[in-house]
């Protein structure tokens, strides 16, 4: 399931709830450009530096990451508004990847914080 929340979200509380529900928490910081955002996902998840910086590569590596994870994951993309304001198309593309990912892994949770 994917959820989009506003800037009033209690991030520490959200993370604590996820941990209480036995989900590993991954917090990806928002960035201004598509390239910077893809690098943030790559670096936060400890993915290989040779990962392609496009949406197909993001979808593939996130799928691999979740399929190899020993348990459920709470993936939080915090600060997505900067990309949305500067590159709506990239923002929507990443949302599509995250939505497909959340559909494929229903025990995991994807949260987008729009701030």
MIKOLTI-693276 format. One record per residue: y, z negated, x negated of N, C-alpha, C, O, CB in turn. Coordinates in steps of 0.2 Angstrom, whole numbers, plus 5000, padded with zeros to 4 digits. Last residue first. Glycine has a CB too. Layout:
BEGIN
n_v	n_w	n_u	ca_v	ca_w	ca_u	c_v	c_w	c_u	o_v	o_w	o_u	cb_v	cb_w	cb_u
Y	Z	X	Y	Z	X	Y	Z	X	Y	Z	X	Y	Z	X
...
***
This chain:
BEGIN
n_v	n_w	n_u	ca_v	ca_w	ca_u	c_v	c_w	c_u	o_v	o_w	o_u	cb_v	cb_w	cb_u
5086	4993	4968	5093	4989	4966	5095	4993	4959	5100	4991	4956	5092	4982	4965
5073	4992	4976	5079	4997	4976	5085	4993	4974	5089	4991	4979	5079	5001	4983
5058	4990	4969	5064	4987	4971	5070	4991	4970	5071	4993	4965	5064	4980	4966
5042	4994	4975	5048	4997	4972	5054	4993	4974	5055	4992	4980	5049	5005	4975
5026	4990	4972	5032	4988	4975	5038	4991	4971	5038	4991	4965	5033	4980	4975
5009	4992	4976	5015	4995	4973	5021	4993	4976	5021	4994	4982	5014	5003	4972
4993	4984	4974	5000	4984	4978	5005	4987	4973	5005	4986	4967	5002	4977	4980
4976	4986	4976	4982	4985	4972	4988	4986	4976	4987	4988	4982	4982	4990	4966
4966	4989	4985	4966	4982	4983	4972	4981	4979	4974	4975	4978	4960	4980	4980
4968	5003	4987	4970	4999	4992	4970	4991	4990	4974	4988	4993	4966	5000	4998
4970	5016	4978	4968	5009	4976	4971	5004	4981	4975	5000	4979	4970	5008	4969
4975	5027	4985	4968	5027	4981	4966	5021	4979	4960	5020	4978	4969	5032	4975
4987	5023	4989	4982	5025	4994	4975	5025	4991	4970	5023	4994	4984	5032	4997
4994	5021	4977	4992	5015	4981	4987	5016	4987	4983	5012	4989	4999	5012	4985
4994	5034	4973	4991	5029	4969	4989	5023	4973	4983	5020	4973	4995	5027	4963
5003	5040	4982	4996	5042	4981	4992	5037	4978	4986	5036	4979	4996	5049	4978
5014	5032	4979	5011	5032	4986	5004	5034	4985	5000	5031	4988	5015	5036	4991
5017	5036	4966	5015	5029	4967	5012	5028	4974	5008	5024	4975	5022	5025	4967
5020	5050	4968	5015	5048	4964	5012	5041	4965	5006	5039	4966	5017	5048	4956
5031	5048	4976	5025	5052	4979	5019	5050	4975	5014	5048	4977	5027	5059	4979
5040	5042	4968	5038	5038	4974	5032	5041	4977	5027	5038	4979	5043	5038	4979
5042	5052	4959	5039	5046	4956	5036	5042	4962	5031	5039	4962	5043	5042	4952
5049	5061	4967	5042	5063	4964	5039	5057	4962	5032	5057	4963	5044	5067	4958
5060	5054	4970	5056	5056	4976	5049	5058	4973	5044	5056	4976	5058	5061	4980
5066	5054	4957	5065	5047	4961	5059	5049	4966	5054	5045	4967	5071	5045	4964
5068	5067	4955	5064	5063	4951	5061	5057	4954	5056	5055	4954	5067	5062	4944
5078	5070	4965	5071	5073	4965	5066	5070	4961	5060	5069	4963	5072	5080	4962
5089	5062	4962	5085	5061	4968	5078	5064	4968	5073	5061	4970	5089	5063	4974
5096	5056	4950	5091	5061	4950	5086	5060	4956	5080	5058	4955	5087	5062	4943
5105	5046	4952	5106	5051	4946	5101	5057	4947	5103	5062	4944	5106	5048	4940
5100	5037	4962	5107	5039	4962	5108	5045	4957	5113	5049	4958	5112	5033	4960
5087	5035	4957	5088	5038	4964	5095	5041	4964	5096	5046	4967	5087	5033	4970
5089	5028	4945	5086	5035	4945	5088	5038	4952	5089	5044	4952	5079	5034	4944
5095	5016	4951	5098	5020	4946	5096	5027	4945	5099	5032	4945	5098	5017	4939
5085	5011	4959	5091	5014	4962	5095	5018	4957	5098	5023	4959	5096	5008	4965
5075	5004	4954	5074	5011	4955	5080	5015	4957	5080	5021	4957	5068	5012	4960
5072	4991	4949	5078	4994	4947	5078	5002	4948	5081	5006	4944	5080	4993	4940
5055	4990	4946	5061	4986	4947	5067	4990	4945	5068	4991	4939	5061	4979	4944
5040	4992	4951	5045	4996	4948	5052	4993	4950	5054	4994	4956	5045	5004	4950
5026	4984	4950	5032	4983	4952	5037	4987	4948	5037	4987	4942	5035	4975	4952
5009	4983	4954	5014	4987	4950	5021	4986	4953	5022	4989	4959	5011	4994	4949
4997	4972	4954	5003	4973	4957	5008	4976	4953	5010	4974	4948	5006	4965	4959
4979	4975	4954	4986	4975	4951	4992	4976	4955	4991	4979	4961	4986	4981	4946
4963	4969	4954	4968	4972	4957	4975	4971	4953	4975	4966	4949	4969	4969	4964
4953	4971	4939	4954	4968	4945	4960	4972	4948	4963	4977	4946	4956	4961	4945
4951	4978	4927	4946	4973	4929	4947	4970	4936	4942	4968	4939	4945	4968	4924
4956	4995	4926	4958	4988	4927	4952	4984	4929	4949	4986	4934	4964	4987	4931
4952	5008	4927	4949	5004	4921	4951	4996	4921	4949	4992	4918	4952	5007	4915
4959	5012	4937	4952	5013	4938	4949	5009	4932	4943	5006	4933	4950	5020	4937
4972	5010	4933	4970	5006	4938	4962	5007	4939	4959	5002	4941	4973	5009	4945
4973	5020	4922	4975	5013	4921	4972	5008	4927	4968	5003	4925	4982	5012	4921
4970	5032	4928	4966	5029	4923	4967	5022	4922	4962	5018	4922	4967	5033	4916
4981	5033	4937	4975	5033	4939	4970	5030	4934	4966	5025	4936	4973	5040	4942
4991	5033	4927	4991	5027	4931	4984	5027	4935	4982	5021	4936	4997	5028	4937
4988	5045	4921	4988	5039	4917	4988	5033	4921	4984	5028	4920	4993	5039	4912
4990	5054	4932	4984	5054	4928	4983	5047	4924	4978	5044	4925	4983	5060	4923
5004	5052	4935	4998	5051	4940	4992	5050	4937	4988	5046	4938	4998	5057	4945
5010	5056	4923	5011	5049	4926	5005	5048	4931	5002	5042	4930	5017	5048	4929
5006	5070	4922	5004	5065	4917	5004	5058	4920	5000	5054	4918	5008	5066	4911
5013	5074	4934	5006	5075	4933	5003	5070	4928	4998	5067	4930	5004	5082	4932
5027	5072	4930	5024	5068	4935	5016	5068	4935	5013	5064	4937	5026	5070	4942
5029	5070	4912	5030	5074	4918	5026	5070	4924	5022	5065	4922	5027	5081	4918
5027	5069	4897	5033	5066	4901	5034	5070	4907	5039	5073	4908	5039	5065	4897
5011	5065	4892	5016	5070	4894	5021	5066	4898	5020	5062	4902	5012	5075	4897
5007	5053	4879	5007	5055	4886	5012	5060	4888	5018	5059	4886	5008	5048	4890
5007	5049	4866	5007	5057	4867	5006	5058	4874	5005	5064	4876	5001	5059	4863
5007	5036	4866	5013	5039	4865	5013	5047	4866	5018	5050	4868	5016	5038	4858
4997	5029	4879	4998	5032	4872	5004	5036	4872	5007	5038	4877	4992	5037	4871
5002	5013	4887	4999	5020	4887	5001	5024	4880	5005	5022	4877	5001	5024	4893
5007	5001	4891	5004	5002	4884	5000	5008	4884	4994	5008	4881	4999	4996	4883
5015	5000	4902	5008	4999	4903	5004	5000	4896	4997	5000	4896	5006	5005	4908
5027	5001	4896	5026	4995	4899	5018	4994	4900	5015	4989	4900	5029	4994	4906
5027	5014	4891	5028	5008	4886	5026	5002	4890	5022	4998	4887	5035	5008	4884
5026	5022	4903	5021	5022	4897	5021	5016	4893	5016	5013	4891	5023	5029	4893
5037	5018	4911	5030	5017	4913	5025	5017	4907	5021	5013	4907	5028	5022	4918
5047	5022	4901	5046	5015	4903	5040	5013	4906	5036	5008	4905	5052	5013	4909
5045	5035	4901	5044	5032	4895	5043	5024	4897	5039	5021	4894	5050	5033	4890
5049	5038	4914	5042	5040	4912	5040	5036	4906	5035	5033	4905	5041	5047	4911
5063	5035	4913	5058	5031	4918	5051	5032	4916	5047	5027	4916	5060	5033	4925
5067	5044	4904	5068	5037	4902	5063	5033	4907	5060	5028	4904	5075	5034	4903
5065	5056	4912	5062	5055	4905	5062	5047	4903	5057	5045	4901	5066	5059	4900
5074	5053	4923	5067	5054	4923	5063	5053	4917	5058	5049	4917	5065	5061	4926
5086	5040	4919	5084	5047	4920	5076	5047	4921	5073	5042	4920	5086	5051	4913
5089	5027	4921	5093	5031	4924	5090	5038	4924	5092	5042	4929	5100	5031	4919
5076	5015	4926	5080	5018	4921	5084	5024	4924	5083	5025	4930	5075	5022	4915
5067	4999	4929	5071	5005	4931	5075	5008	4925	5077	5005	4921	5075	5004	4937
5053	4992	4921	5060	4992	4922	5063	4999	4924	5061	5004	4921	5064	4989	4916
5039	4986	4928	5041	4992	4925	5049	4992	4926	5051	4992	4932	5038	4999	4927
5027	4974	4927	5034	4975	4929	5037	4981	4925	5038	4980	4919	5038	4968	4928
5012	4970	4934	5015	4974	4929	5022	4976	4931	5023	4978	4937	5010	4981	4928
5000	4957	4936	5007	4959	4938	5009	4964	4932	5009	4962	4926	5012	4953	4939
4985	4956	4944	4988	4956	4938	4995	4959	4939	4996	4964	4943	4984	4960	4932
4981	4946	4958	4983	4953	4956	4987	4952	4949	4991	4948	4949	4987	4957	4961
4977	4934	4965	4973	4937	4960	4975	4944	4958	4970	4948	4956	4966	4937	4962
4987	4929	4973	4982	4933	4976	4977	4937	4971	4974	4942	4973	4986	4938	4981
4995	4923	4964	4991	4919	4968	4985	4923	4972	4980	4920	4973	4996	4915	4973
5001	4935	4959	4996	4931	4954	4992	4926	4958	4986	4925	4957	5000	4927	4949
5009	4938	4970	5004	4942	4967	4998	4939	4963	4993	4940	4964	5007	4948	4963
5017	4926	4970	5013	4928	4976	5007	4933	4974	5001	4932	4976	5016	4931	4982
5024	4928	4958	5020	4922	4959	5015	4923	4965	5009	4922	4964	5024	4916	4961
5031	4940	4961	5026	4940	4956	5021	4934	4956	5015	4934	4955	5030	4939	4949
5039	4935	4971	5035	4941	4972	5029	4941	4967	5023	4942	4969	5039	4947	4972
5046	4925	4965	5042	4923	4970	5037	4929	4972	5031	4927	4973	5046	4922	4977
5054	4933	4956	5049	4928	4953	5044	4926	4959	5038	4925	4957	5053	4921	4951
5061	4941	4965	5056	4944	4961	5051	4938	4958	5045	4940	4958	5060	4947	4955
5065	4941	4980	5064	4936	4976	5059	4938	4971	5053	4937	4972	5062	4929	4979
5077	4954	4985	5070	4951	4985	5070	4946	4979	5073	4946	4975	5065	4957	4982
5088	4960	4987	5088	4953	4989	5081	4950	4988	5080	4944	4989	5090	4952	4996
5088	4974	4985	5090	4969	4979	5090	4962	4981	5091	4958	4976	5097	4971	4977
5074	4978	4995	5080	4979	4993	5082	4974	4987	5077	4970	4985	5085	4978	4998
5058	4987	4993	5062	4981	4995	5069	4982	4992	5070	4986	4988	5058	4975	4993
5044	4996	4999	5051	4997	4995	5055	4991	4998	5056	4990	5004	5054	5004	4997
5027	4997	4995	5033	4994	4999	5039	4995	4995	5039	4994	4989	5031	4986	5001
5011	5004	4998	5018	5004	4994	5023	5001	4998	5023	5002	5004	5020	5011	4992
4994	5000	4996	5000	5000	5000	5006	5000	4996	5006	4997	4990	5000	4994	5005
***
